[in-house]
């Protein structure tokens, strides 16, 4: 597993960065440069509450203050606040120099003056600034807020916007062509499939995964079991990666590798000690394009996609390609494993003590799409692992479930 992934990732080099606007269209893009703030945030001392600004050190309680102005968000008070004076202030507005803020619940306006009532017994004294967000309290000018390799989401976009950035350099989305093979496949929605045919489910699943992982999926029509047809389907594609589905084993109709050898295919991974997904392979064509061969069985193909396709797409985008494994407690005992690393479809839960619990599904047959649709994790069992008891720790890979 690790050696196969290492060989694949060695072929995935990020493309030339491009400038994009930092808005909803850049969600999911990976930064190719650091995002630094252009000024302090907030850029001034700001009021955290509606109320009254009075000079720091004024007695504050049980006293009337003359109202000399107002400070609102986007429109501050330009003058100075002297002893015995107050400025009406609103949340987010600039706090006049040398002032603190008294919340409006502790004050009563009386014409041109405001009466400040006594503060609660545990309130700070007027000598201490209250209800003021200091300049630069969130971040200061020049601070590195986001680093290269980070994937943009709503919160990071908000941070970049607060830092004053309208655009940034990001890595290009890798283009990924999906080619399925097999005479037995028929497109979903077909009116009258033959008794010996099955609906093709891999392409829509892979296209969804690729798009969610930052790539641009290109869906090709299923190819017949013919070397010439398979080679012709991909010969002129302008993509970084071709993902083939099916035709990856050693049967009489497994023609993908022979077809792509016509285009100069060199194998770097012929198969993997993996369950499910042993027929997974990886290579390069003579023009440098990469090819990832996935098994035709849906569960095998989707497990291999999580373990290899996702890291590849991350690497092409300059993001972290490591698998994010989490420890969890087993809900049931498991027998020892065989010579292949086993990734079991499983369901996560949290017990009464707040511990993560994982339950592998009893039927791990590689053709069962229904099991994968219910799973929200893959449970890793190393090759040659000893039996495990209920409550033992295992490694899990969380699946995206929204």
N, C-alpha and C positions, 0 to 999 in steps of 0.2 A: 504493500500500500504506500508506504512512505517513499520508497524508491520510484514507484510509478508516478507519484505526484511530483517528485523532484524533477524527473525528466520532462514532464509536461510543462511545469512552470518555467523551466529554463527557456522554453520557446516563446513565452508570452512577454513581450516587451511593450510598454505603453507607447502610444502614438504621440505625435506632436501636439502639445497643448493648444487649446483654442479658447478665445475669449467669449464668454456668454453673459447675458444679463442675469443678475441674481434675483430670480422671481420663481413662480411656480413651475416654469418650464425647465428650470435647472435642478429641480428636486431629483435626487438620486445620482447627480453627477459627482465626480470625485475631484477634489481640489488638486491643482498642480502647483500652487503657490500658497504662501502663508497669507492669511487675512489679518492685517494690522489696523488698529483704530487710528483715525485721522485726528481725533481730539478726545478730551476727557468725556466720560459719560457718568453721570450727567455733566454737562459743560459748565454748570454753576451750582451753587448750593440751592437745593430745591426743597420746597415745602412738602412734607409727607401727608399733611392734613389741611382741611379747610379751617381757617381761624384768623388769628391776628398776630402780626409781627411786631414785637416790641424790642427795645434795646436790651441786649444781654446785660444783666446786672441791675435793671430796674426792679423795684420791689415786687411788682407783678401782681400780688394778691390784694383784694379789698381796695382797689384804687381805680379811679377814672382816668382814661387816656384820651387825648385829643386825636381824632382821626385826620391824618394828613394825606392819605392817598390809598391806592389799591395796586396789588400785584396779582396778575392773572397769568395762566399758562400762555406763553407766547407774547406776553406784554407785561414786562416787569415795571416796578416802581423805580424811577430814575433818581429820585432825591435821596437825601439822608434822613434817617429817623433819629430825632433827638430825644432827650429825657422827657418822659411824660407824653410821648407821642406813640401812635399805633398806625399800622397799615393793614387794611383788609387784605388777606392773602388766601389763595386757593391752591388746592393740591396740584403739584407740578410746577408752580410758579417760582420764579427766582426769589430767594430770601434776601432782603436788603442787608447790606454789609453791617456786621456787628449785631445782628438780631437773632432772637430765638422766636419760636412759634408757640402761641397759646391756642389750644383747640377751641373751636367756637362753642362747645358745650360748657366751657368754663367762663364764657363771656356773655354780656348783654349790651346791645347797642342802645344808646340813649341820645337820639339826635345826632349831633356832631361828635359825640364821644362814645367810648365803649368802656363799660365797667367790667373789670376782671375780677371774678369771684375767687375765693380761696381755693387752692388746688386740693385734691384728695390728700389724706395724710401721708401716703406713700409716694406721692409725685415728686419728681426732681425739683430742686430749688431753681429760681430764675437764673442763678449763676451758671447753670448747666444748660447747654443747648438741647432743646427737645424738638422732636418732630421735624428734623432737618436731615435731608439726604445730602451728604457732603459731595462736593465736586470731585469727580473721579472715583466715587464710591463703588461703581460697577466695574469700570476699567479706566485706565489712563491712556493718554495719547501715546502711540507707538507700541502699545502692548500687542503681542502675538496672540490672537484670539482663536484662530483656527489654523491647523497645520496641513501641509500637503499630505494627501492620502486619506483625508477625512471625506466621508460621503455626506453630501448636503441633504438635510431634512428641514422640516419647518422651523425647528428651534435654532439650528445653525444658520439658516437664512435670516431669521430674526436678529441673531447676533451680528451677522455681517451687515445687515441694514442699519442696526444701531451704531455700528462703527463707521457708517458713512459710505460703505462700498456699494456701488451700483452694478458692478460686473467683476468677473474674476476669470483667471485661467483655469480651465479644467481639462482633464484628459478626454479624448474622443471616446464615444461609445463603440465598443467592438461590434462589428457586423458578423452575424452568425447565421449561416444557411442550415436548414434542417431538411434532410433527405431521408425518407423512409422507403424501405424496399419490402417486397413480398406480394405475390399474386393473391394471397388470401385476404388482403386488406381492402376495405371499402370505406369511403368517406362517411362520417356521421351525417345522418339525414337522408341517406340513399333510400329510395323507395322500396326496392326489392333486392336486398342482398341475397346471394346464392347461399344454399345451406352450408357450404364449406367455407364461407367467408366470415370475417369478423370486422367490427367497426374499428377504425384506426384511432387510437386515443393518445399515442405518444406525441404527435406533432402539436396539438393544442396545448398539452401539458408543458412541453418543453418551450414552446413559444412564450407561454405565460411566465415560466421561470426565468427565461433569458431576459425578458422585458423587465421583470421585477429585480433582476440582478444588475441592471444597468446596460445591458446589451441591446442591439437592434436585431430582432429575429426576422429572418427571411424564410418564409414557408414555401417549399418547393412541392410540386405535385408528386405523389408517390411514384417511384420508378418500378418498372417491370423487372423481373428476374432475368436481366440480360446485361452482359458486361458493356456492350456498346451504348445502351440506353443510360446506364448508370454513369459512365464516364462523360457522356454528352451533357448530362444534367448539371454538372458542376464545372465543366471545363473553362467557362468564361466568367464565372462568378467573381465579383470584386468584394471579397470578404476576408476577414482575418482567420475565421474558423469555419470549417464544414463539420457539422454533426450528422453522422449517419446513424440510422436506427434499423437494426436487424441485419441479417446477412453477415454476421460477425463471427459465426462459429465455424464448424468444419464440415457442414453438410454439402450435399450436391448443389444446393441452391444458394449457398452462401458465397455470393459473387462480388461483394463490395471491394475487398482487397484486390482480387485480380483485376477488377475494372479500374481501380485507381492506380494500379501499377502502370497502366498505360499513360498516366499523367506524372509518372516519376515518383510514386509513393515510396518513401523509406520509413520503415517501422522503427519506432523508438520504444514502444511498449507493445508487446504482442498479446499478452493476457496478464491478468492480475490475480493474485491469491486472495480472492474476495468472494464472499457469499452474502447476497446474490450479486452477480455482475462479473463473474470470471471472464467472459468473452470480451470485456471492455479493452479497447486498444487505442493507440495514439501514434500518429506519424506526421510526416510532412511531404508535400508535393514538391516537385522540382522547382516550382516558382516561389517556394517559401510558405505557401498557405498551409495551415495546420488542419489536421483531420482528427476528430475524436469519434471513435466508433463505439456506439452504445448497443447493448443487447436489445432484442426486440420485445422480450417479456417486459411488460410495463413496470413492475416493481424493480426488476433488475436495472432497467434503464434509468428510472428515477432515483434509485439509490446511488448509482454511478454518477448521475448528474449532480446530486448534492455533494458528493465526495470529490469530484474532479472538475466538472463543468463550472460550478460556482467559483472554486479557487482560481481557475483559469481566467474567468471573466474579471474577477477582482484584480488579478495580476496585470491584465491588459489595461485596466483603468488606474493603475498605480495605487490600489488599495491593499490592505492586509489580506493575504491569501491563506492564512492559517485557519484551520477548522476551530470553531469556538465550542469547545467541549465543556460540559457542566457535570459535576458529580451528582449522583442521585442514589437513593436507596431502592433496592429491588423489592418489589411487592410479592414476588414468588421465586422459588428456587429454580435454578437453571443447571442443566447438565454440562459436562465438559465440552469444549469445542474441538473441531477437527483441524485439519492442516491449513484451512483458509480463515482469514479474519472475517468475522460474521457481524453484519450490521442489521439488527432486528428492528422492525417497525414496532413502535411502542406508544403508550399513552402516558402523559405526565399528570401528576396530581400533587397536592400539598396536604400533608396530614395535620392532625390537631396540634402538633408541636411546631408547625411551620417548616417541616422538612420536605424536600422535593422527593417524591416517590415516582417510580417508573414501573409500568406493567407491560411486558412484551405481549403482543397478540399471540395466541396459541398456534394459529396457522400462518406460517411464514412463506407459503408458496409464492414463487416469484411472478405468477400470473395474476394475482389477486389485486385488482385496482381498488376494490371496496375497502380492503384493509388499509391501504395507503391513504385513502380519503379520510379515514378515522384517526390515523396516527398523527401525533404532533411532535414526535421525536424519533430518532434512530438510536438504538442502544448498541454500543460497541463491545464486542467480545474479541479479544486478541486470539490469534491462532494458537492452538494448543493450550488454551486456558483451562484451569481446573474447575470443577463444579462450584457453583455459588449457592449460598443459602439465602432465604428471605432476610432482608435487612442489610445484605452486603452492599458495599459501594460499587457503582459502575460508572462508566463515562457515557454521557448522552450528547447528542447533537440535536439542538432544538430546530424544528421545522417551522417555517413561516405559516402562521395561522391567524388570519385577521377576523 
